[in-house]
């Protein structure tokens, strides 16, 4: 089965996906996300996007997490 992979910042509110790869994410952010239970394979859902480069709020591992759009652009996801 060939699933489409896109960058997390391309998702819109209400979209769900599963994290595929975070190799390009800064080590500090990757560690922070891991501490929150967000790793490769984690299911996520986009809750909101603030316009003009503001943060993206996503739901993952039972909690809401805000990340910068520039960081979200470095996270690759599978569409659900």
Phi and psi in degrees as a GROMACS rama.xvg file:
@    title "Ramachandran Plot"
@    xaxis  label "Phi"
@    yaxis  label "Psi"
@TYPE xy
-104.026  102.276  UNK-2
-90.7675  146.994  UNK-3
-76.2418  132.697  UNK-4
-111.162  133.699  UNK-5
-140.614  170.618  UNK-6
-77.697  144.624  UNK-7
-56.0676  -34.7956  UNK-8
-68.6187  -9.42824  UNK-9
-85.093  -12.4412  UNK-10
-76.905  153.532  UNK-11
-112.729  160.822  UNK-12
-52.8166  134.573  UNK-13
96.9872  -20.6809  UNK-14
-71.5667  143.492  UNK-15
-117.215  151.693  UNK-16
-158.854  175.273  UNK-17
-126.995  132.431  UNK-18
-66.203  128.066  UNK-19
-98.8484  -48.3555  UNK-20
-150.625  139.595  UNK-21
-130.317  30.0286  UNK-22
-63.9211  -28.7214  UNK-23
-90.7048  -2.16752  UNK-24
-75.6596  141.494  UNK-25
-56.9359  139.516  UNK-26
-53.9816  -38.9955  UNK-27
-64.6281  -44.003  UNK-28
-67.5775  -41.0856  UNK-29
-60.0572  -40.796  UNK-30
-65.901  -42.5406  UNK-31
-61.9698  -46.3444  UNK-32
-63.4234  -40.3114  UNK-33
-61.4862  -41.4996  UNK-34
-60.9307  -28.6106  UNK-35
-89.1033  1.8691  UNK-36
87.7969  14.4055  UNK-37
-103.847  109.248  UNK-38
-139.825  179.083  UNK-39
-58.0981  131.701  UNK-40
98.4459  -11.3946  UNK-41
-73.3689  134.816  UNK-42
-79.2651  136.492  UNK-43
-132.766  158.875  UNK-44
-137.892  132.199  UNK-45
-78.2126  125.09  UNK-46
-97.1156  -41.2557  UNK-47
-159.063  160.564  UNK-48
-134.527  128.47  UNK-49
-89.8643  129.765  UNK-50
-66.8319  169.19  UNK-51
59.0164  41.5222  UNK-52
85.5433  8.44515  UNK-53
-70.9356  178.489  UNK-54
-71.922  160.483  UNK-55
-105.721  132.383  UNK-56
-103.145  126.909  UNK-57
-127.169  154.502  UNK-58
-105.028  126.509  UNK-59
-153.79  141.916  UNK-60
52.3517  36.0132  UNK-61
77.6396  14.6556  UNK-62
-143.032  160.771  UNK-63
-94.3207  134.79  UNK-64
-133.072  132.438  UNK-65
-104.381  132.098  UNK-66
-135.8  154.478  UNK-67
-67.2563  148.298  UNK-68
-62.0026  -34.7885  UNK-69
-64.7755  -33.8325  UNK-70
-74.2791  -38.8389  UNK-71
-62.2321  -29.9634  UNK-72
-66.9173  -18.5093  UNK-73
-95.2742  0.0784005  UNK-74
-106.681  123.662  UNK-75
-97.0507  135.304  UNK-76
-129.597  157.483  UNK-77
-94.9785  135.4  UNK-78
-71.0941  141.872  UNK-79
